[in-house]
Amino acid sequence: MILISPIKQELELLVEKKKNKKAIFALQLALKCKYIELDVTKDSLTDDIIVEKANEWKAVVFTNDRMLKKRLRNISVPVVYVRQKSFLEIDGMI
């Protein structure tokens, strides 16, 4: 599993602003992944980066974001997401 820099920055911002348990847990879990620093511009959208890199690297993406899942499905990228708070679901072929 990998963590790209835009996702890490987004999670850190969520933890800083909201300080909720879900954001803290997500960041703690993400920090256990292999970290990859990407050279992206500040105006780049995180979802665009995820779609681009997942397609380029032929990677599975872990997200619960509906719009992102739809974009990934449209380019045949498998998605893993949490269902009913405790189950992992896979959408697509791995």
N, C-alpha and C positions, 0 to 999 in steps of 0.2 A: 504494500500500500504506500502511496506517496501523498505528500502534502505540498501543493504549489504555493509560492509566496503570496499571490493575491488572496487565496483562501485563508491563509494564516493571518494576514492583515485584517481581513473582514471579521474573522472570529475574535481577534484581539479587540477590535473596535466594538463588537457586540458585548464582550465581557466588560469593557471599560464603561460603556454607556448604560447597559441594562443590569449588569451584575446578577443575572439570573442563573439558576442552577443548570438549565439546559445549555446555555452558552458556555459556561465554565466547563461542564462535562465534555461538550463537543471539542473545545480547545485542548483539554487534557488528552482526549482520545487522539486527536489529530497530531499532537506533538510526539506521539509514539510512532508515527509514520516516517518514512524516508522523506527528508525535506529537499525540495528543488527550488532554487532561486531562479525566477524568470525575469528577464529584462523587458518590462512592459511600461508603457506610458501611464501617467496618472489618470488620463481620461479614458483608458481602456475599461470596458465593462467586464466584471468578473465572469459573468455567465458566458460572454463571447470567448473569453480566454479558455474556459473549461471546455466549451464545445470544440474550439479549434484544436486544443491539445489532445482531447479524448479521441478525436477523429485522426489526428496525426499519429498518435502513439498506439492507436487501437486499444484503448484502455476502457475498463469498466468504471463507471462513475457512481459514487454513493451520494445521493441527494434526496430530499423530500420536497424540493421545490417543483411545483406542478409545471410551470412554464418551461423550466430547464429540462425536466423529464420529457416533455413533449418535443422540444427541440432535438434532444438526443435520440429519441425514438425515430424522428424523421430522417436521421442519418445513420440509423441502425447501430447505435452505440448502446450496449447493455447498461441498465441502471439497477442499482441495489438501493432499496429504501426501507424505512421502518414502517410497519403496519401494525395497528392496534397497540402501539407503545412498546411491544416486546417481541415482535416477529420481524425477521428480515424477509423481504420479497425481492425476487429478481425478475426484471422485465427485460426480455431479450435473451439471446443465446450467448453463453460464455464459452 
